[in-house]
C-alpha cells in the first residue's frame, strides 16, 4: 500500500509546512503588523508599495507561463498586497481583516497547489 505522501518529495513537504507556519503567524500577528505599518506611514507606504510591485511582477511572470493555477495564485497574492497598501494609506475598519483573510487564502491556495499532483499538460 503506497504512502499518502509517497510521491511527494521532501522539499515540497517542508515547503507546505513552512507555508502552514507562515499562515499561523499571519493569523496571530497580521493585525499588529498592519497597525505598525499604519503608524509609520512613510515606511509603511513604501513597504506596501514594494509588495504590490513584487506581486504585479509575479502576475506578469505567471501570465507568460500561461498556467492558470500560477496566474490565480499570483493574483491572490496581488489582492493581498493591494489590501495591505489600502490598510496603510486609508485605514478602514474592514480593511485589516480583509487583508489578513486575503493573505490566508493565498497561502492556503499556494499550499494546495504544492500538494496536488501536476497534470501532464501543466494546467
CNS distance restraints for C-alpha pairs under 8 A (distance, minus, plus):
assign (resid   2 and name CA) (resid   6 and name CA) 6.41 0.50 0.50
assign (resid   3 and name CA) (resid   7 and name CA) 7.91 0.50 0.50
assign (resid   8 and name CA) (resid  12 and name CA) 6.63 0.50 0.50
assign (resid   8 and name CA) (resid  13 and name CA) 7.09 0.50 0.50
assign (resid   8 and name CA) (resid 115 and name CA) 7.59 0.50 0.50
assign (resid   9 and name CA) (resid  13 and name CA) 6.62 0.50 0.50
assign (resid  10 and name CA) (resid  14 and name CA) 6.21 0.50 0.50
assign (resid  11 and name CA) (resid  15 and name CA) 6.12 0.50 0.50
assign (resid  12 and name CA) (resid  16 and name CA) 6.10 0.50 0.50
assign (resid  12 and name CA) (resid 114 and name CA) 6.62 0.50 0.50
assign (resid  12 and name CA) (resid 115 and name CA) 7.47 0.50 0.50
assign (resid  13 and name CA) (resid  17 and name CA) 6.17 0.50 0.50
assign (resid  13 and name CA) (resid 115 and name CA) 7.94 0.50 0.50
assign (resid  14 and name CA) (resid  18 and name CA) 6.06 0.50 0.50
assign (resid  15 and name CA) (resid  19 and name CA) 6.18 0.50 0.50
assign (resid  15 and name CA) (resid 111 and name CA) 8.00 0.50 0.50
assign (resid  16 and name CA) (resid  20 and name CA) 6.23 0.50 0.50
assign (resid  16 and name CA) (resid 111 and name CA) 5.36 0.50 0.50
assign (resid  16 and name CA) (resid 114 and name CA) 7.01 0.50 0.50
assign (resid  16 and name CA) (resid 115 and name CA) 7.52 0.50 0.50
assign (resid  17 and name CA) (resid  21 and name CA) 6.31 0.50 0.50
assign (resid  18 and name CA) (resid  22 and name CA) 6.17 0.50 0.50
assign (resid  19 and name CA) (resid  23 and name CA) 6.07 0.50 0.50
assign (resid  19 and name CA) (resid 107 and name CA) 6.33 0.50 0.50
assign (resid  19 and name CA) (resid 108 and name CA) 7.75 0.50 0.50
assign (resid  19 and name CA) (resid 110 and name CA) 7.99 0.50 0.50
assign (resid  19 and name CA) (resid 111 and name CA) 6.57 0.50 0.50
assign (resid  20 and name CA) (resid  24 and name CA) 6.30 0.50 0.50
assign (resid  20 and name CA) (resid 107 and name CA) 7.78 0.50 0.50
assign (resid  20 and name CA) (resid 108 and name CA) 7.84 0.50 0.50
assign (resid  20 and name CA) (resid 111 and name CA) 7.85 0.50 0.50
assign (resid  21 and name CA) (resid  25 and name CA) 6.23 0.50 0.50
assign (resid  22 and name CA) (resid  26 and name CA) 6.09 0.50 0.50
assign (resid  23 and name CA) (resid  27 and name CA) 6.14 0.50 0.50
assign (resid  23 and name CA) (resid 103 and name CA) 7.93 0.50 0.50
assign (resid  23 and name CA) (resid 104 and name CA) 5.89 0.50 0.50
assign (resid  23 and name CA) (resid 107 and name CA) 6.47 0.50 0.50
assign (resid  23 and name CA) (resid 108 and name CA) 7.80 0.50 0.50
assign (resid  24 and name CA) (resid  28 and name CA) 6.16 0.50 0.50
assign (resid  25 and name CA) (resid  29 and name CA) 5.82 0.50 0.50
assign (resid  25 and name CA) (resid  30 and name CA) 7.24 0.50 0.50
assign (resid  26 and name CA) (resid  30 and name CA) 4.53 0.50 0.50
assign (resid  26 and name CA) (resid 100 and name CA) 6.89 0.50 0.50
assign (resid  26 and name CA) (resid 103 and name CA) 7.73 0.50 0.50
assign (resid  26 and name CA) (resid 104 and name CA) 7.42 0.50 0.50
assign (resid  27 and name CA) (resid  31 and name CA) 7.99 0.50 0.50
assign (resid  27 and name CA) (resid 100 and name CA) 6.83 0.50 0.50
assign (resid  27 and name CA) (resid 104 and name CA) 7.54 0.50 0.50
assign (resid  29 and name CA) (resid  33 and name CA) 6.37 0.50 0.50
assign (resid  30 and name CA) (resid  34 and name CA) 6.31 0.50 0.50
assign (resid  30 and name CA) (resid 100 and name CA) 6.23 0.50 0.50
assign (resid  31 and name CA) (resid  35 and name CA) 6.21 0.50 0.50
assign (resid  31 and name CA) (resid  96 and name CA) 6.27 0.50 0.50
assign (resid  31 and name CA) (resid  97 and name CA) 7.53 0.50 0.50
assign (resid  31 and name CA) (resid 100 and name CA) 7.33 0.50 0.50
assign (resid  32 and name CA) (resid  36 and name CA) 6.19 0.50 0.50
assign (resid  33 and name CA) (resid  37 and name CA) 6.16 0.50 0.50
assign (resid  34 and name CA) (resid  38 and name CA) 6.07 0.50 0.50
assign (resid  34 and name CA) (resid  84 and name CA) 7.25 0.50 0.50
assign (resid  34 and name CA) (resid  87 and name CA) 6.88 0.50 0.50
assign (resid  34 and name CA) (resid  88 and name CA) 6.97 0.50 0.50
assign (resid  34 and name CA) (resid  96 and name CA) 6.98 0.50 0.50
assign (resid  35 and name CA) (resid  39 and name CA) 6.20 0.50 0.50
assign (resid  35 and name CA) (resid  88 and name CA) 7.96 0.50 0.50
assign (resid  36 and name CA) (resid  40 and name CA) 6.40 0.50 0.50
assign (resid  36 and name CA) (resid  44 and name CA) 7.86 0.50 0.50
assign (resid  37 and name CA) (resid  41 and name CA) 6.38 0.50 0.50
assign (resid  37 and name CA) (resid  43 and name CA) 7.02 0.50 0.50
assign (resid  37 and name CA) (resid  44 and name CA) 4.23 0.50 0.50
assign (resid  37 and name CA) (resid  45 and name CA) 7.57 0.50 0.50
assign (resid  37 and name CA) (resid  88 and name CA) 6.19 0.50 0.50
assign (resid  38 and name CA) (resid  44 and name CA) 6.06 0.50 0.50
assign (resid  38 and name CA) (resid  87 and name CA) 7.06 0.50 0.50
assign (resid  38 and name CA) (resid  88 and name CA) 4.54 0.50 0.50
assign (resid  38 and name CA) (resid  89 and name CA) 7.22 0.50 0.50
assign (resid  38 and name CA) (resid  91 and name CA) 7.48 0.50 0.50
assign (resid  39 and name CA) (resid  44 and name CA) 7.83 0.50 0.50
assign (resid  40 and name CA) (resid  44 and name CA) 5.72 0.50 0.50
assign (resid  41 and name CA) (resid  45 and name CA) 5.67 0.50 0.50
assign (resid  41 and name CA) (resid  88 and name CA) 6.73 0.50 0.50
assign (resid  41 and name CA) (resid  89 and name CA) 7.37 0.50 0.50
assign (resid  42 and name CA) (resid  46 and name CA) 6.18 0.50 0.50
assign (resid  43 and name CA) (resid  47 and name CA) 6.07 0.50 0.50
assign (resid  44 and name CA) (resid  48 and name CA) 6.00 0.50 0.50
assign (resid  44 and name CA) (resid  88 and name CA) 6.20 0.50 0.50
assign (resid  45 and name CA) (resid  49 and name CA) 5.90 0.50 0.50
assign (resid  45 and name CA) (resid  85 and name CA) 6.59 0.50 0.50
assign (resid  45 and name CA) (resid  88 and name CA) 6.16 0.50 0.50
assign (resid  45 and name CA) (resid  89 and name CA) 6.72 0.50 0.50
assign (resid  46 and name CA) (resid  50 and name CA) 6.08 0.50 0.50
assign (resid  47 and name CA) (resid  51 and name CA) 6.29 0.50 0.50
assign (resid  48 and name CA) (resid  52 and name CA) 6.32 0.50 0.50
assign (resid  48 and name CA) (resid  81 and name CA) 6.68 0.50 0.50
assign (resid  48 and name CA) (resid  82 and name CA) 7.80 0.50 0.50
assign (resid  48 and name CA) (resid  84 and name CA) 6.05 0.50 0.50
assign (resid  48 and name CA) (resid  85 and name CA) 4.82 0.50 0.50
assign (resid  48 and name CA) (resid  88 and name CA) 7.45 0.50 0.50
assign (resid  49 and name CA) (resid  53 and name CA) 6.16 0.50 0.50
assign (resid  49 and name CA) (resid  85 and name CA) 6.32 0.50 0.50
assign (resid  50 and name CA) (resid  54 and name CA) 6.18 0.50 0.50
assign (resid  51 and name CA) (resid  55 and name CA) 6.06 0.50 0.50
assign (resid  51 and name CA) (resid  81 and name CA) 5.64 0.50 0.50
assign (resid  52 and name CA) (resid  56 and name CA) 6.08 0.50 0.50
assign (resid  52 and name CA) (resid  78 and name CA) 6.29 0.50 0.50
assign (resid  52 and name CA) (resid  81 and name CA) 5.08 0.50 0.50
assign (resid  52 and name CA) (resid  82 and name CA) 6.03 0.50 0.50
assign (resid  52 and name CA) (resid  85 and name CA) 7.58 0.50 0.50
assign (resid  53 and name CA) (resid  57 and name CA) 6.30 0.50 0.50
assign (resid  54 and name CA) (resid  58 and name CA) 6.18 0.50 0.50
assign (resid  55 and name CA) (resid  59 and name CA) 6.27 0.50 0.50
assign (resid  55 and name CA) (resid  74 and name CA) 6.70 0.50 0.50
assign (resid  55 and name CA) (resid  75 and name CA) 7.69 0.50 0.50
assign (resid  55 and name CA) (resid  77 and name CA) 6.19 0.50 0.50
assign (resid  55 and name CA) (resid  78 and name CA) 4.81 0.50 0.50
assign (resid  55 and name CA) (resid  81 and name CA) 6.95 0.50 0.50
assign (resid  56 and name CA) (resid  60 and name CA) 6.20 0.50 0.50
assign (resid  56 and name CA) (resid  78 and name CA) 6.40 0.50 0.50
assign (resid  57 and name CA) (resid  61 and name CA) 6.17 0.50 0.50
assign (resid  58 and name CA) (resid  62 and name CA) 6.07 0.50 0.50
assign (resid  58 and name CA) (resid  74 and name CA) 5.75 0.50 0.50
assign (resid  59 and name CA) (resid  63 and name CA) 6.07 0.50 0.50
assign (resid  59 and name CA) (resid  71 and name CA) 5.97 0.50 0.50
assign (resid  59 and name CA) (resid  74 and name CA) 5.02 0.50 0.50
assign (resid  59 and name CA) (resid  75 and name CA) 6.14 0.50 0.50
assign (resid  59 and name CA) (resid  78 and name CA) 7.60 0.50 0.50
assign (resid  60 and name CA) (resid  64 and name CA) 6.58 0.50 0.50
assign (resid  61 and name CA) (resid  65 and name CA) 6.81 0.50 0.50
assign (resid  62 and name CA) (resid  66 and name CA) 6.52 0.50 0.50
assign (resid  62 and name CA) (resid  67 and name CA) 6.97 0.50 0.50
assign (resid  62 and name CA) (resid  70 and name CA) 5.55 0.50 0.50
assign (resid  62 and name CA) (resid  71 and name CA) 5.06 0.50 0.50
assign (resid  62 and name CA) (resid  74 and name CA) 6.94 0.50 0.50
assign (resid  63 and name CA) (resid  67 and name CA) 7.29 0.50 0.50
assign (resid  63 and name CA) (resid  70 and name CA) 7.97 0.50 0.50
assign (resid  63 and name CA) (resid  71 and name CA) 5.98 0.50 0.50
assign (resid  66 and name CA) (resid  70 and name CA) 7.90 0.50 0.50
assign (resid  66 and name CA) (resid  71 and name CA) 7.46 0.50 0.50
assign (resid  67 and name CA) (resid  71 and name CA) 6.42 0.50 0.50
assign (resid  67 and name CA) (resid 122 and name CA) 6.65 0.50 0.50
assign (resid  67 and name CA) (resid 123 and name CA) 5.08 0.50 0.50
assign (resid  68 and name CA) (resid  72 and name CA) 6.09 0.50 0.50
assign (resid  68 and name CA) (resid 123 and name CA) 6.05 0.50 0.50
assign (resid  69 and name CA) (resid  73 and name CA) 6.11 0.50 0.50
assign (resid  69 and name CA) (resid 113 and name CA) 7.58 0.50 0.50
assign (resid  69 and name CA) (resid 123 and name CA) 6.59 0.50 0.50
assign (resid  70 and name CA) (resid  74 and name CA) 6.11 0.50 0.50
assign (resid  71 and name CA) (resid  75 and name CA) 6.02 0.50 0.50
assign (resid  72 and name CA) (resid  76 and name CA) 6.21 0.50 0.50
assign (resid  73 and name CA) (resid  77 and name CA) 6.57 0.50 0.50
assign (resid  73 and name CA) (resid 106 and name CA) 6.44 0.50 0.50
assign (resid  73 and name CA) (resid 109 and name CA) 6.68 0.50 0.50
assign (resid  73 and name CA) (resid 110 and name CA) 6.38 0.50 0.50
assign (resid  74 and name CA) (resid  78 and name CA) 6.20 0.50 0.50
assign (resid  75 and name CA) (resid  79 and name CA) 6.14 0.50 0.50
assign (resid  76 and name CA) (resid  80 and name CA) 6.39 0.50 0.50
assign (resid  76 and name CA) (resid 102 and name CA) 6.98 0.50 0.50
assign (resid  76 and name CA) (resid 103 and name CA) 7.69 0.50 0.50
assign (resid  76 and name CA) (resid 105 and name CA) 7.35 0.50 0.50
assign (resid  76 and name CA) (resid 106 and name CA) 5.11 0.50 0.50
assign (resid  77 and name CA) (resid  81 and name CA) 6.19 0.50 0.50
assign (resid  77 and name CA) (resid 102 and name CA) 7.62 0.50 0.50
assign (resid  77 and name CA) (resid 103 and name CA) 6.72 0.50 0.50
assign (resid  77 and name CA) (resid 106 and name CA) 5.67 0.50 0.50
assign (resid  78 and name CA) (resid  82 and name CA) 6.14 0.50 0.50
assign (resid  79 and name CA) (resid  83 and name CA) 6.25 0.50 0.50
assign (resid  79 and name CA) (resid 102 and name CA) 6.79 0.50 0.50
assign (resid  80 and name CA) (resid  84 and name CA) 6.22 0.50 0.50
assign (resid  80 and name CA) (resid  99 and name CA) 5.49 0.50 0.50
assign (resid  80 and name CA) (resid 100 and name CA) 7.61 0.50 0.50
assign (resid  80 and name CA) (resid 102 and name CA) 4.95 0.50 0.50
assign (resid  80 and name CA) (resid 103 and name CA) 5.28 0.50 0.50
assign (resid  80 and name CA) (resid 106 and name CA) 7.71 0.50 0.50
assign (resid  81 and name CA) (resid  85 and name CA) 6.27 0.50 0.50
assign (resid  81 and name CA) (resid  99 and name CA) 7.81 0.50 0.50
assign (resid  82 and name CA) (resid  86 and name CA) 6.17 0.50 0.50
assign (resid  83 and name CA) (resid  87 and name CA) 6.04 0.50 0.50
assign (resid  83 and name CA) (resid  95 and name CA) 6.63 0.50 0.50
assign (resid  83 and name CA) (resid  96 and name CA) 7.96 0.50 0.50
assign (resid  83 and name CA) (resid  98 and name CA) 7.17 0.50 0.50
assign (resid  83 and name CA) (resid  99 and name CA) 5.08 0.50 0.50
assign (resid  84 and name CA) (resid  88 and name CA) 6.36 0.50 0.50
assign (resid  84 and name CA) (resid  95 and name CA) 7.96 0.50 0.50
assign (resid  84 and name CA) (resid  96 and name CA) 7.74 0.50 0.50
assign (resid  84 and name CA) (resid  99 and name CA) 5.84 0.50 0.50
assign (resid  85 and name CA) (resid  89 and name CA) 6.15 0.50 0.50
assign (resid  86 and name CA) (resid  90 and name CA) 5.53 0.50 0.50
assign (resid  86 and name CA) (resid  91 and name CA) 6.61 0.50 0.50
assign (resid  86 and name CA) (resid  95 and name CA) 7.20 0.50 0.50
assign (resid  87 and name CA) (resid  91 and name CA) 4.51 0.50 0.50
assign (resid  87 and name CA) (resid  92 and name CA) 6.88 0.50 0.50
assign (resid  87 and name CA) (resid  95 and name CA) 5.62 0.50 0.50
assign (resid  87 and name CA) (resid  96 and name CA) 6.16 0.50 0.50
assign (resid  87 and name CA) (resid  99 and name CA) 7.73 0.50 0.50
assign (resid  91 and name CA) (resid  95 and name CA) 6.62 0.50 0.50
assign (resid  91 and name CA) (resid  96 and name CA) 7.76 0.50 0.50
assign (resid  92 and name CA) (resid  96 and name CA) 7.50 0.50 0.50
assign (resid  94 and name CA) (resid  98 and name CA) 6.23 0.50 0.50
assign (resid  95 and name CA) (resid  99 and name CA) 5.96 0.50 0.50
assign (resid  96 and name CA) (resid 100 and name CA) 6.34 0.50 0.50
assign (resid  97 and name CA) (resid 101 and name CA) 6.12 0.50 0.50
assign (resid  98 and name CA) (resid 102 and name CA) 6.02 0.50 0.50
assign (resid  99 and name CA) (resid 103 and name CA) 6.25 0.50 0.50
assign (resid 100 and name CA) (resid 104 and name CA) 6.19 0.50 0.50
assign (resid 101 and name CA) (resid 105 and name CA) 6.07 0.50 0.50
assign (resid 102 and name CA) (resid 106 and name CA) 6.17 0.50 0.50
assign (resid 103 and name CA) (resid 107 and name CA) 6.14 0.50 0.50
assign (resid 104 and name CA) (resid 108 and name CA) 6.10 0.50 0.50
assign (resid 105 and name CA) (resid 109 and name CA) 5.99 0.50 0.50
assign (resid 106 and name CA) (resid 110 and name CA) 6.03 0.50 0.50
assign (resid 107 and name CA) (resid 111 and name CA) 6.20 0.50 0.50
assign (resid 108 and name CA) (resid 112 and name CA) 6.13 0.50 0.50
assign (resid 109 and name CA) (resid 113 and name CA) 6.19 0.50 0.50
assign (resid 110 and name CA) (resid 114 and name CA) 6.34 0.50 0.50
assign (resid 111 and name CA) (resid 115 and name CA) 6.21 0.50 0.50
assign (resid 112 and name CA) (resid 116 and name CA) 6.00 0.50 0.50
assign (resid 113 and name CA) (resid 117 and name CA) 8.00 0.50 0.50
assign (resid 118 and name CA) (resid 122 and name CA) 6.44 0.50 0.50
assign (resid 118 and name CA) (resid 123 and name CA) 7.83 0.50 0.50
assign (resid 119 and name CA) (resid 123 and name CA) 6.50 0.50 0.50
